[in-house]
Amino acid sequence: MDRLINYLPERQAITINGKNGLQLVDVKTGKLHWTQKAVSGGIGELLYDTKTKRMLAIQVPNSEGAIDQLASKQEVLALDAGTGKLLWRVEYSGTFQPGFASVIGNTLVLPYLELTFIDVETGEEIQGDIKTRTQAAKTTTKVIGNIMAIDRAVHGSEEAQGPNKYNRLIPRKLHFNSDGKLCYFTTFNEEGQLGTGMKKGYLVIDIHKDKVEKEEYGILGNQWTVVQDEMVDGLFYVKASGNLNRTMITALDAKTGDVVFETKKASNSADITKLFNPFMVSNGRIVDIVSQGIFIHDAKTGEELSYTRTKDLGIGRVKYSEFYANGILLFGTKGLAIIDFEGKHLASVATKSLLDVIATKEEVWVLENKTFTRIHSKNGDVLETNILPKNEHVFLSPSGNTIANFSTSNNKLSIKQQG
């Protein structure tokens, strides 16, 4: 469903991609503005270019099923937002990631397989430095991708029954230094060909000139896989996973690419199917979460300021973690912990059969099979704990404003508004 319906806030409308094609519908009145029959298949993301008043639809396969993967085209389509007219369409390479593509000036930046620069007006790939550096990698990946799709069609796809791969807890985004230049960490060889070789390095790119202005080769070796990057106060941070299930954070000068520091290698989960745990930079500190604990580092020097073992939080080993408005939620094998942006432990809740968690600036709601708990988001105080009757089911709204109770004994539904 998330690939067929998209919200476009700039137009106060939603797009629905069904059997009739792509339709734009006003969210307030329900009025159908237009239908574009030439658009079919799933849409991973919609971008809106205010300058040209164009919608840029990034297409993805309808599902993880082998047939969809094999038959679908990965394309970007440009449409006139007012009329729905299809202006151009262009194929892209690599794996779609939501929130990662951006429109910079007249250039659509697609970072799914290394980089692709598309002219927003014409839909043509810009003939420049980036295209020259990525051509070999794109050709190789397209061939491999076709082989893998055929294999899934014959032998089946394990991903087809899994969760939506586009639901990343840590969305990727593009980073720019104080000069407005794109800062990009990726794989490239000694000749500067992106996507080839095994070592990872750092690039500073002028998008408007389509020119790599700075490259630092071999910052990380072939044993390291990048899982997250951030940029704060002139430093570019890269978290990578390496041999022996260890992770580390490397900090670079965003303008020069020089290595400022590396944190010590921390032990992490050996289960590669688990979602990786993020780090964040806040108030001059790095808060880094690994499977066995929480490291606090000085954001400028990398000095380790503190370490808290997750077993001391009473939640067992960390399975995964995610950000919320006031900090981080740690989901462990024995419970849930709430950490603020300073790395301070606010609260822990023992859990056995966790059904849902909703976190807002005001409260964190924890729903289990038999209990419902409300926790103050800022100080960690437990506001309420209720034991749920066997015949009662509780549903939480994603906004954290509404709790619905349904009793199967009398088929009665009650709705309670919070705040």
C-alpha positions as CSV (number, residue, x, y, z in Angstrom):
1,M,0.0,0.0,0.0
2,D,2.8,2.4,0.8
3,R,4.0,2.1,-2.8
4,L,0.6,3.0,-4.3
5,I,-0.4,6.0,-2.2
6,N,1.8,9.0,-1.7
7,Y,1.1,12.4,0.0
8,L,2.2,15.6,-1.7
9,P,2.1,18.4,0.9
10,E,3.0,21.2,-1.5
11,R,-0.2,20.5,-3.4
12,Q,-2.3,19.4,-0.4
13,A,-3.1,16.3,-2.4
14,I,-2.4,12.5,-2.5
15,T,-1.5,10.4,-5.5
16,I,-3.2,7.0,-6.0
17,N,-1.6,4.6,-8.4
18,G,-4.1,2.0,-9.4
19,K,-5.5,0.2,-12.4
20,N,-6.5,3.5,-14.0
21,G,-3.1,4.9,-13.7
22,L,-1.7,7.7,-11.5
23,Q,-4.4,10.0,-10.0
24,L,-4.0,13.3,-8.1
25,V,-6.7,13.8,-5.4
26,D,-7.3,16.9,-3.2
27,V,-7.1,15.8,0.4
28,K,-9.6,18.5,1.6
29,T,-12.3,18.2,-1.0
30,G,-11.7,14.7,-2.5
31,K,-11.7,16.3,-6.0
32,L,-9.9,14.3,-8.7
33,H,-7.6,16.7,-10.4
34,W,-6.3,14.5,-13.1
35,T,-5.4,10.9,-14.2
36,Q,-2.2,9.9,-16.0
37,K,-2.7,6.4,-17.5
38,A,0.9,6.1,-18.6
39,V,2.1,5.7,-15.0
40,S,1.8,2.2,-13.5
41,G,3.6,0.2,-10.9
42,G,4.7,1.2,-7.4
43,I,6.0,4.6,-6.4
44,G,8.6,4.8,-3.7
45,E,8.7,8.5,-3.4
46,L,7.3,11.7,-4.8
47,L,9.5,14.9,-5.1
48,Y,8.1,18.3,-5.9
49,D,10.2,20.9,-7.7
50,T,8.7,24.3,-6.8
51,K,10.6,26.1,-9.5
52,T,9.2,24.1,-12.4
53,K,6.0,22.9,-10.6
54,R,6.9,19.4,-11.5
55,M,6.2,16.1,-9.7
56,L,9.1,13.7,-9.8
57,A,7.8,10.1,-9.2
58,I,10.5,7.6,-8.3
59,Q,9.1,4.2,-9.4
60,V,9.8,0.9,-7.6
61,P,8.5,-2.7,-8.1
62,N,5.0,-3.3,-6.7
63,S,6.3,-5.9,-4.3
64,E,9.4,-8.0,-3.3
65,G,7.9,-10.8,-5.4
66,A,10.2,-12.2,-8.1
67,I,7.8,-11.5,-11.0
68,D,7.5,-7.8,-10.0
69,Q,11.2,-7.5,-9.5
70,L,11.9,-9.0,-12.9
71,A,9.1,-7.2,-14.9
72,S,9.2,-3.8,-13.3
73,K,11.3,-0.9,-14.6
74,Q,13.1,1.4,-12.2
75,E,12.3,4.9,-13.6
76,V,11.9,8.5,-12.6
77,L,9.0,10.2,-14.2
78,A,8.4,13.9,-14.4
79,L,4.8,15.2,-14.6
80,D,3.2,18.6,-14.7
81,A,1.6,18.9,-11.3
82,G,-1.2,21.0,-12.6
83,T,-2.3,18.8,-15.6
84,G,-0.7,15.4,-15.0
85,K,1.1,15.6,-18.4
86,L,4.0,13.2,-18.6
87,L,7.0,15.3,-19.5
88,W,9.9,12.7,-19.4
89,R,10.9,9.4,-18.0
90,V,14.4,8.0,-17.3
91,E,15.7,4.7,-15.9
92,Y,17.9,4.7,-12.8
93,S,20.2,2.1,-11.3
94,G,20.6,0.8,-7.8
95,T,18.4,0.1,-4.8
96,F,15.8,2.8,-3.9
97,Q,16.1,4.4,-0.5
98,P,13.4,6.9,0.7
99,G,14.3,10.5,1.5
100,F,17.7,10.1,-0.2
101,A,17.1,11.8,-3.6
102,S,17.1,15.6,-3.8
103,V,16.6,18.4,-6.2
104,I,19.6,20.8,-6.1
105,G,19.0,23.8,-8.4
106,N,18.2,22.3,-11.8
107,T,19.7,18.9,-10.9
108,L,18.0,15.8,-9.6
109,V,20.5,13.9,-7.5
110,L,19.9,10.1,-7.4
111,P,22.3,8.4,-5.0
112,Y,21.0,4.9,-5.2
113,L,23.9,3.4,-7.1
114,E,26.8,5.8,-6.4
115,L,25.5,9.0,-8.0
116,T,23.4,10.0,-11.0
117,F,22.8,13.7,-12.0
118,I,19.6,14.3,-14.0
119,D,18.6,17.6,-15.6
120,V,15.2,18.4,-14.2
121,E,14.1,20.3,-17.4
122,T,15.0,17.7,-20.0
123,G,15.2,14.4,-18.0
124,E,18.6,13.6,-19.5
125,E,21.6,12.4,-17.5
126,I,24.1,15.2,-17.3
127,Q,27.2,14.5,-19.3
128,G,30.0,15.3,-16.9
129,D,32.4,14.1,-14.3
130,I,30.0,12.0,-12.3
131,K,28.6,10.1,-15.2
132,T,32.2,9.3,-16.4
133,R,33.2,8.0,-13.0
134,T,30.1,5.8,-12.5
135,Q,29.6,4.3,-16.0
136,A,31.5,1.0,-15.3
137,A,29.8,0.3,-12.0
138,K,26.3,0.9,-13.5
139,T,26.9,-1.4,-16.4
140,T,28.1,-4.2,-14.1
141,T,25.3,-3.8,-11.6
142,K,22.6,-3.9,-14.2
143,V,23.9,-7.2,-15.5
144,I,24.1,-8.7,-12.0
145,G,20.7,-7.3,-11.1
146,N,19.1,-9.1,-14.1
147,I,20.7,-12.4,-13.1
148,M,19.5,-12.1,-9.5
149,A,15.9,-11.3,-10.6
150,I,15.9,-14.4,-12.8
151,D,17.2,-16.5,-10.0
152,R,14.3,-15.2,-7.7
153,A,11.8,-16.0,-10.4
154,V,13.0,-19.6,-10.6
155,H,13.8,-20.3,-6.9
156,G,11.6,-17.9,-5.1
157,S,12.3,-14.8,-3.0
158,E,13.0,-14.8,0.7
159,E,12.3,-11.1,0.8
160,A,8.8,-11.5,-0.5
161,Q,7.5,-12.5,3.0
162,G,9.7,-10.0,4.9
163,P,9.0,-6.5,6.1
164,N,9.0,-3.6,3.7
165,K,12.7,-2.9,3.0
166,Y,12.0,0.8,2.4
167,N,11.1,1.3,6.1
168,R,14.5,2.3,7.3
169,L,14.8,3.5,10.9
170,I,17.7,5.8,9.9
171,P,16.8,7.5,6.6
172,R,19.8,8.3,4.4
173,K,20.2,11.9,3.3
174,L,22.7,14.1,1.4
175,H,25.2,16.3,3.2
176,F,26.6,19.6,2.2
177,N,29.6,21.5,3.6
178,S,29.6,25.3,4.4
179,D,30.5,26.0,0.7
180,G,27.4,24.2,-0.5
181,K,29.4,21.3,-1.9
182,L,28.1,17.8,-1.7
183,C,30.0,15.6,0.8
184,Y,29.8,11.9,-0.2
185,F,31.4,8.8,1.2
186,T,31.5,5.8,-1.1
187,T,33.6,3.1,-2.8
188,F,36.0,4.1,-5.6
189,N,39.3,2.9,-6.9
190,E,42.7,4.7,-7.2
191,E,41.6,6.1,-10.6
192,G,38.5,7.7,-9.1
193,Q,36.0,5.3,-10.7
194,L,33.0,5.2,-8.4
195,G,31.5,1.8,-7.4
196,T,34.6,-0.1,-8.3
197,G,37.5,-1.4,-6.2
198,M,37.0,-2.3,-2.5
199,K,38.2,0.7,-0.5
200,K,36.0,3.5,0.7
201,G,36.8,7.2,0.5
202,Y,35.5,10.7,0.6
203,L,34.4,13.1,-2.1
204,V,33.6,16.8,-2.2
205,I,31.4,17.5,-5.3
206,D,30.2,20.7,-6.9
207,I,26.8,19.7,-8.2
208,H,26.3,22.8,-10.3
209,K,29.5,22.2,-12.1
210,D,29.2,18.4,-12.0
211,K,32.8,18.2,-10.8
212,V,34.6,16.3,-8.1
213,E,36.7,18.9,-6.4
214,K,38.2,16.8,-3.7
215,E,38.8,13.0,-3.2
216,E,40.4,11.2,-0.4
217,Y,41.0,7.5,-1.3
218,G,41.3,4.5,1.0
219,I,40.0,5.9,4.3
220,L,38.3,2.6,5.0
221,G,39.5,-0.8,3.8
222,N,37.5,-3.5,2.0
223,Q,36.5,-5.2,5.3
224,W,34.3,-2.2,6.3
225,T,30.7,-1.6,5.3
226,V,29.2,1.9,5.8
227,V,25.9,1.8,7.7
228,Q,25.3,5.4,8.6
229,D,26.7,8.9,7.9
230,E,26.0,12.3,9.5
231,M,27.5,15.8,9.2
232,V,27.5,18.3,12.2
233,D,29.5,21.5,12.7
234,G,32.0,20.9,9.9
235,L,32.7,17.2,10.7
236,F,31.5,14.3,8.5
237,Y,30.9,11.1,10.6
238,V,30.8,7.6,9.2
239,K,29.7,4.5,11.1
240,A,31.0,1.3,9.6
241,S,30.7,-2.4,10.3
242,G,33.8,-4.6,9.9
243,N,35.3,-8.0,10.8
244,L,34.4,-9.8,14.0
245,N,31.1,-8.0,14.2
246,R,32.7,-4.7,15.2
247,T,31.7,-1.1,14.4
248,M,33.5,2.2,14.6
249,I,32.9,5.8,13.8
250,T,35.4,7.8,11.7
251,A,35.2,11.6,11.7
252,L,36.5,13.6,8.7
253,D,37.0,17.3,8.1
254,A,34.1,18.1,5.8
255,K,36.1,20.4,3.6
256,T,39.4,18.5,3.3
257,G,38.4,14.9,3.9
258,D,41.3,14.6,6.5
259,V,40.6,12.0,9.2
260,V,40.1,13.8,12.6
261,F,39.6,10.7,14.7
262,E,38.4,7.2,14.9
263,T,36.5,5.7,17.8
264,K,37.7,2.3,19.2
265,K,36.1,-0.7,17.6
266,A,33.0,-1.8,19.5
267,S,31.5,-5.3,19.6
268,N,28.1,-5.6,17.9
269,S,25.6,-8.2,17.0
270,A,26.7,-11.2,14.9
271,D,23.1,-11.5,13.5
272,I,23.3,-9.6,10.2
273,T,19.6,-9.9,9.8
274,K,19.0,-7.4,12.7
275,L,18.6,-3.7,12.0
276,F,21.8,-1.9,12.7
277,N,21.9,0.5,15.7
278,P,22.4,4.2,15.0
279,F,24.5,6.9,16.4
280,M,23.6,10.6,16.8
281,V,25.5,13.8,17.4
282,S,23.9,16.2,19.9
283,N,25.3,19.0,22.1
284,G,28.9,18.2,21.4
285,R,28.5,14.5,22.0
286,I,28.3,11.4,20.0
287,V,25.8,8.9,21.3
288,D,26.7,5.5,19.8
289,I,24.6,2.4,20.3
290,V,25.9,-1.1,19.9
291,S,24.3,-4.4,20.9
292,Q,26.0,-4.5,24.3
293,G,25.9,-0.9,25.3
294,I,25.9,2.9,24.8
295,F,29.1,4.8,24.2
296,I,29.3,8.6,24.7
297,H,32.2,10.3,22.8
298,D,33.3,13.9,22.5
299,A,32.1,15.0,19.1
300,K,35.2,17.0,18.3
301,T,38.0,14.7,19.6
302,G,36.4,11.3,19.7
303,E,37.4,10.9,23.4
304,E,35.3,8.3,25.2
305,L,33.4,10.0,27.9
306,S,31.3,7.1,29.2
307,Y,30.0,3.6,28.5
308,T,26.8,2.1,29.8
309,R,26.2,-1.6,29.5
310,T,22.7,-2.5,28.2
311,K,22.4,-5.3,30.8
312,D,22.7,-2.6,33.5
313,L,19.5,-1.0,31.9
314,G,17.6,-4.2,32.5
315,I,16.7,-4.9,28.9
316,G,19.2,-7.6,27.9
317,R,21.0,-7.3,24.6
318,V,19.9,-4.6,22.2
319,K,18.0,-6.0,19.2
320,Y,17.5,-2.6,17.5
321,S,16.9,1.0,18.3
322,E,15.2,4.0,16.8
323,F,15.1,7.8,17.3
324,Y,12.1,9.7,18.6
325,A,11.4,13.3,19.4
326,N,13.4,13.4,22.7
327,G,16.0,10.8,22.2
328,I,16.4,7.1,21.4
329,L,14.3,4.0,22.1
330,L,16.3,0.8,22.8
331,F,14.5,-2.5,22.1
332,G,16.2,-5.3,24.0
333,T,15.7,-9.0,24.5
334,K,14.1,-8.3,27.9
335,G,12.6,-4.9,27.6
336,L,12.6,-1.3,26.4
337,A,14.8,1.6,27.5
338,I,14.4,5.3,26.9
339,I,17.6,7.4,26.4
340,D,17.7,11.2,26.0
341,F,19.9,13.1,23.5
342,E,22.6,13.4,26.2
343,G,22.8,9.6,26.5
344,K,21.1,9.8,29.9
345,H,19.0,6.8,30.9
346,L,15.4,8.0,31.5
347,A,13.4,4.8,32.0
348,S,13.3,1.0,31.4
349,V,10.2,-1.2,31.0
350,A,10.4,-5.0,31.2
351,T,8.6,-6.5,28.3
352,K,7.7,-10.1,27.3
353,S,5.2,-9.7,24.4
354,L,5.6,-6.2,23.0
355,L,2.8,-5.3,20.6
356,D,3.3,-1.6,19.9
357,V,5.3,1.5,21.0
358,I,4.3,5.1,20.3
359,A,6.7,7.9,21.2
360,T,6.0,11.6,21.1
361,K,7.5,14.7,22.7
362,E,5.2,14.3,25.6
363,E,4.8,10.6,26.3
364,V,5.9,7.1,25.3
365,W,3.2,4.5,25.2
366,V,4.1,0.8,25.6
367,L,1.5,-1.8,24.7
368,E,2.0,-5.5,25.6
369,N,-0.4,-8.4,25.4
370,K,-1.5,-7.9,29.0
371,T,-0.4,-4.4,30.0
372,F,-0.5,-0.8,28.8
373,T,2.1,1.7,30.2
374,R,2.4,5.5,29.7
375,I,5.8,7.1,30.4
376,H,6.8,10.8,30.5
377,S,9.1,11.4,27.5
378,K,11.3,14.0,29.2
379,N,11.8,12.7,32.8
380,G,11.0,9.0,32.4
381,D,8.3,9.0,35.1
382,V,5.7,6.2,34.8
383,L,2.4,8.0,34.4
384,E,0.1,5.0,34.2
385,T,0.2,1.2,34.1
386,N,-2.9,-0.8,33.4
387,I,-3.5,-4.5,33.4
388,L,-5.6,-5.4,30.4
389,P,-8.6,-7.8,30.8
390,K,-8.4,-10.9,28.5
391,N,-11.4,-9.7,26.5
392,E,-10.1,-6.2,25.9
393,H,-8.0,-5.1,22.9
394,V,-6.1,-1.8,22.8
395,F,-5.1,0.2,19.7
396,L,-2.8,3.2,19.6
397,S,-2.8,6.0,17.0
398,P,0.5,6.7,15.4
399,S,0.2,10.4,16.5
400,G,0.1,9.5,20.1
401,N,-3.2,11.3,20.6
402,T,-5.8,8.5,20.7
403,I,-6.3,5.3,22.5
404,A,-9.0,2.9,21.4
405,N,-10.3,0.1,23.6
406,F,-12.5,-2.7,22.1
407,S,-14.2,-5.2,24.4
408,T,-15.0,-8.6,22.8
409,S,-17.4,-9.4,25.7
410,N,-19.9,-6.7,24.7
411,N,-18.5,-5.6,21.3
412,K,-18.1,-2.1,22.8
413,L,-15.6,0.4,21.4
414,S,-14.4,3.3,23.5
415,I,-12.0,6.1,22.2
416,K,-10.0,8.3,24.5
417,Q,-8.2,11.5,23.4
418,Q,-5.0,12.4,25.1
419,G,-3.7,15.9,25.7
